[in-house]
Amino acid sequence: MSAKLDNAVGLYLEGIRDGDAAAALEKYIGGRYTQHSTGVADGKEGFLAFFTPFLANHPDRDIRVVRAFEDGPHVFVHVYQRLDGGAAEWVTTDLFDTDANDKIVEHWDVISAFIGSNPSGRTQVDGDTEIKDLQQTQANKALVAEFTRVVLQGGQVDRIADFVSDRLAQHSPETGDGIVALRHKLATAGKEIVYRTLFRIVGSGNFVVTYSHVEIGKDEFAVFDIYRLERGLIVEHWDNVEPIPTPEEAGNSGKF
């Protein structure tokens, strides 16, 4: 792994899984640590204030980094957490920014419960993990950006096939495989789904990730979408959704 990836994964595994939070912060954090995780304040002090009781309250921690890649100064990780023998299971998607020394200086995340299999028998974390086709990174990012603009923001559901394969493998909790199921979800969700802002887009080869501000009905959410592409089409999709907290709940500058 690169130094950026080492630092992001090290903070997770050493600082949280292994419980060495203070030591991990000294090794992997830069001159500042701007925090966007709900309930966690900025800086090393905010990290320790949140995770010291967390680690004490959850001594049994199985934390696995399922997917990870870097794009410029950013690192993305997709993580499964199983606490206290399965009493709680979580999926986290995290985006880190790094400084000129590859140390972590800012963090965004979305956390949701792991709920098991969707209608097609897939979970929120299983599926393909191999990063390849690095020469296609920019083209794949451009395609996902256009898919977001045209379909998710513009509402042109009839154009899904321009971007998505018929054999789409779907990991979203309530949606089955295939383009028909995706079209049905977007067209008849019961509540209007609007991608208000595409906040970040990062990618490495065949994987592209977006972080967006999404409205579903009258409610607002922070959403990570993970896409795997082949030959210019989206062939696999994961997402992670968290309600946007109030400023009081956030304890920092908010999800974005």
N, C-alpha and C positions, 0 to 999 in steps of 0.2 A: 504494500500500500504506500501511497504518497504520504508526506508529512501532514498535509491537511486531513486526509482520511484517518491517519493514525491518531491525530489529536481529537477528532470528533468521536471516533469509535472508542478511543481510550477514555474520554470523559464519561461516556455511557457505561462502559463495562467496568472500568476501575472505580469510577466515582459513584455509580449507582448500584450496579450488580454486585461488585466486590465490597462496597461500603467504605471506600477510601476517598470520601468526598473532598476533604481539605487538601490531601496530597494531589489528587487529580486536578483540582483547580490550579494549583501552583505549576503543574506540568503543562497544562493544555490551554489555559486562558491567557489572553493578551492583556494590554494595559487597561482595557475596559471590558465590561460584559453587559451589553444592552439586552434585556430580557423581554420576551413577548409571550412566554408561557403563562397561562392563567394561574393567578395566585402566587407567582414567584416574582419577587422584587429584583431590581437591577443589581449587578455586581456580585462579587464572590460572597458578600455578606447575605444577600438575598437568597442565593443558591443554598448556602449552609442553613439559613433560617428555615427554609422549606424542607430540605432533604435530611437534616439531622433527625427530626422526629419521624419522618417517613421511613428512614432506615431502621430506626428503633421499633417502629410499629409493624414493619414487614421484614422480619429477619430471613424469611425464605424467599429468595428472589431468583427466578429463572428468566434471564433477559437475553434475547438473541437478536443480533443485527441480521436481518434477512437480505436486505439490499442496501448498497451504498455506492455512491459515486461522487466525483467532484466535477465542477464546471467553473473554470476561472477561480475566483476567490471563494466560491460557494461549495458546500458539501451537503449532500442529501443522504439521510438514512431512513430506512423503513424497519421498524422494530416490533417484535412481539415480546410481551411481558406477562409472565405467570407468577402470581404472588401467593405465598402462603398455601402451597399445595393445590392451587387451582381455585382458591376462594375468590380471587379476582384475576381476570385476564384482560389485557389491554393491547391495543394497537396504537403505536405512535409513529407519526411522520414528522421528521425534524429537518429544518434547513438552518445551516450555520454559515455565517460570514466569517472570513478570516483576514488577518492583517498581513503585512509584508513578510512577516516571519512565520506565516502559516498558523499562528495561534488564533483561537476562537475569540471573536469580539462581539458577536450578536447571534441571537437564537430565536427562531420562530418554530412553533409546533402545533399540531392538532392531535388530540388524544380521544379515542373512543373505545367502547367496550368491544372485546372480541366475542362475536356471537355465533361462531361456528359456520356451518355450510349454508350457502345460498341456494336458490331453486335449481341450479346446475351442479350442486355438490362441491362448489369451490369455496374456499375461505378467504378472509381478508388479507392473508399473507402468503398462501401457497402459490405455486405457479413458477414460471420461468425466472431465473435469476442471472443468466449469463449476459454480460455486457459485451457486445461485438459491433461490427460495422461502424467503427469510430469515425471513418471518413464521412458518414452520413449524419453526423451530429447536427450540423447547422440546418440541413435540409429537413430533418425530422422535427427540429424545434420550430421551423417555419411552418410546417404542415400542422402541427398541433396548435400553434398560435392562430392560424387561419381557421381551423376547426372551431376553436373557442370563439373567435370573432363572428364567424358565419352562423354556426349552429347554436352554440351555447349562449352567446350574447344576441345574435341576430334573429334567433328563432326559426331559421330555415331548416326545419327538421327533414324536409324532403331532399336535402343535399347531404345527408349523413353518408350515403354510399360513396361520395367523393373522397371521404376521409377514413372510413371505417370498413374493415373487411367483413364479409358475410360470416366468416368463421370466428368472429370476436369471442375470445375467452373472457368472461365477465366475473369479477370478484366483488363487485358491489353487493352489499348484504342482501338486498331484496330484489335483485334483478338477475335474470337468467342469461345464458349465452346468446350470442347472435345479434345481428343488426335489427331484427324485428322487435326484440325485447327492449333494446335501447330506444328505438323510435317510439315504442309504446310508452316507456317511462317518461320521455321528454314531452310527448304530445298529450298524454292523459294522466298526468301525475296527480290530478285532483287539486293540487296547489301549483301555481305558476312558479317555475324555476327560472331565476334570472341571475346570470353571472354578471354582477355589477362591475367588478374590477378584476382584471388579471394582474395580480400584484408582482409575481415573480414567475419566470419560466427558466428551467435549467435542464440540461440534458447531457447524456454521454452515450454516443452511438445509437443503439436501438431503444434506449430508454429516455423518455422525456417526462418531466414533472412540472405541473403548474400549481401555484398557490393563489387562491382566488377568494374574493368576498362575494358570497352568494346569498340571494334572497329566495326563500321558499315560502310562498304565501306572504305573511306579514313578519316572518321570523328571519333573522340574519345569522349566517354561518361563515366560519372559516373552513375552507375545503382544499385539501390536497388531492389532485388527480395524478395517478401514475399511469403512463402509457408505454406499451411496448409496440414497436413498429417493425414491419417487414415489407420491403419492396414498396415503400411509399404509402402504406396504409396502417392504421391502428389495428393490431391483432389481439391485444390483451389490455385489460384495464382494471385498476384498483382505485378505490377512493377512500378518503377518511374525512369525517365531517364532525365539527364541534360548534355548538352555539357560541356566538360572540358574547363575551361577558360584559357586564356593566363596568364602568371605570372603577367602581369600588371593588368588584369581584376580581378585576384584572390585577390590581396591585402594581401595575406598571403602565407603560404607554399604550398598551392594547395589542391585539393580535397582529396588527399590521404596522 
